[in-house]
Amino acid sequence: MKIINSFILILFFLVLGGCSSVGNTPEPNWRSVQKEGNIEVREYAPMIVAEVVTTGERYEAINDGFRILAAFIFGENSVQQKIEMTAPVTQQAEQASSKKIAMTAPVTQEKTDNDNEWKVRFVMPKEYTIATIPKPNDGRIRILEVPAYETAVIRFSGFNTDKNVATHERALKTWLEKNNIQTVGKPTYAFYNPPWTPPFMKRNEVMIRIATRR
């Protein structure tokens, strides 16, 4: 199983890396409503996400979540109709077939209220609804419908080390306080590139949701 999981993770990075190199990896629908340097405020449309909760230090937790969710989108799921196989044969329920789900970006990570516990999410392709998305075989994965929301985002390059992430999180919080913008929830960390991407080409983001503004 470890060998299979490692293969799935490598395959995931190959596909994401190939798409990212030409800028074709789909993202959720959003629009920028305010921008200042590398900070902007975005409005995101409703989306469907696959989420798993993992434990451990931040980097360890996102790697574990990555493997679980990558297995799901590469075929460890079932649909209630016969479709052409696009992945190696896997164990599945009678009259069900595995289906590969298209790649999207980014992978996001958000801390829960419990110590060393993290929510890791993949955004599902836009063509799916909560009713049509294939159901994961792994009971740890939840499929969620996220309503539209507004969020402040700081974008930065380099490795997604704890120090680099924390530095930009502080900068974003300082900007929010300076502009008297109220926030809700915990920061979300978003990563867009495979690990072999040169540091100066990496796209990382810290996102903090904004309270409803009228």
N, C-alpha and C positions, 0 to 999 in steps of 0.2 A: 504493500500500500504506500509506503514512503517513496518507493521508486516511481510509482504511478503519479503520486502527488507532485514529485519533483519534475517529472516530465510535463505535467499539465502546467505548472508554473513557468517553465521555460518556454513552452508553446505560447502561453499567454503573452509573455514578454516579447516573443518574436513577432506575433501578430500586432500587438500594440506598438511596438517599435517601428514596424514597417509602415503602419498607418500614420504614426506621428511624424515620420520623416518627410511625408508629403503633405502633412496638415489635413488629412482626411478623416481623422478619428472623430466620430460624432460627439457632440456635447449636448447637455440639456438646453432647452430654449431659454435664453435670458437676454435682457437688454440693459445697457448702462444708462443710469439716470444722473450720475454725478461722478466726476473724475478729478483727481488731484495727484499728479505724479504717478506713483505705482499703486495708489489706493483708489478704489472706485466703489460706488454703490450700485448694485445690480438688482433687478427684479427678475426672479426666476418663475417660469411657468410651472404648473403642476407636473409632477413626474412620478414614475413608478421606480422603486428601488428594491434591490435585494440586500438584506442586512443580516449580519451575524455578529454576535457579541463574543469577544475573545478577552483573555486575561494575560497579564504580564506587563513588562516594560513596553513603552510605546512602539518601538521598532519591531520587537518580537511579536507583539499583538497584531500589528498590521500585516506582517508576513503570514501569520497563522490564518487571519481572515482572508487574505489574498488567495491562499491555497484552497480554502473551503469554497469561496465564491467562484474562483476560476473553474473548479471542477463542475460546479453547477452550470455555468454558461457553456462549457465545452461538452455537455452531454449528460451529466448526472441529473436529469430531470425527465419528466414524462408528460405527454400530452394525450388527450383523449381521442386521437385519430391517427391513422396510419400516414406517415410521411417518409420520404426518402431518408435513409440513414446518412448522417454527415459526420459521425464519430464512430470509433470502435464500439463493438457490441458491448453493452453493459447489462447488468442484471436489472430487470424492469418488470412492472406489473403486466399481467396478461392483457393483450390487446392494446398495449401502449408502446410508444416508440420514443427513443431519445432524440433530442433536437438541440443543435448548436445555436446559441444566441449570439447575435452580432456584438462586436466590441463597442464600448463607449468609454468616454473619459470624463472626469477623473475618477480615481479611487479616493474615497474620503474616509476620514477617521475622526471620531468624536468621543471624548471621555464620558462615561456614565457617572452616576452619583456614587458608585462604589469604587474603592481604591483599586488601581491596576486593572480596571475593566474598561473595554473600548468597544464602540460600535463601528464596524467597518462596513462600508456600503459600495455597491456598484449601481450606477444608474442604468436602468433598462432602456433599450431602444424605444423611440417614440411611437412605433407602430403598435406596441402592446398596450392593453388595458389591464386592470386588475383581474378581469375575468378571462383574458386570453393568454396571459403570460404562462409559460409552462411551469408546472409546480416542481419545486426542488425535491429530490429524493432524500436529501439530508435534512433531518428535522430541526437542526440548529439554525437553518436559514429561514428568515421571515420575508415575505413579499409585502411591501407597504406602499400606500398611495400618499404621496407628500403633496399637500396643497401649495398654491402659489405663496411665495414669500419674498421679502426684501432682505438683502444682506450686504454688509460692508466687507470688502475683500482687499487684501494686500498681496501683491504678486512679487515673487522673488526667485532668483536662480540659486545655484549651488546645491550642495548635498542637503538632504532633509534631516540633518542632525538635530538633536534636541536644542543645542545652542542656537543654530540658525533659525529654527522654528520659533523659539522663545523670543529671540531678538525682534523678529517681525511681528509677533503677536503683541509685544509691548508697544511697538510703533503704531500698530493699528488701534490699540486701545487708547493711546495718547491722542491720536487724531479724532477718535470718536468723542472723547471727553472735551477736547478743544472745540468741537463743533456742536456740543450739547445734544448728541444723538443717543437716545436710550436704546439699550440692547436687551435681548432675552436669550437664555440658554447658554451653553458652553461653546467655546470656539470649535470650529471644524477645520481639519487639516486636509488639503486636497493635493494630490500628486498625479502628474500627467505623463511621466516618462519612465521607460525601463532603466534599470540601474546602470547600464553601460553608457548612457547618454553623457556626453561631456558636461561637467558641472555648469559651465557658462551657458549651456543650451537648455538646462533643466527648467521646467516650469513648476513651481510650487506655489501654493496659496494658503493663507489663513483666512477663514471666513467667520464673521460674527453676525448673527441675525439681528435685525433691527426691529424694535417694537413698532407696531402700526402707527404711521404718521398721517395726520389729516391736515 
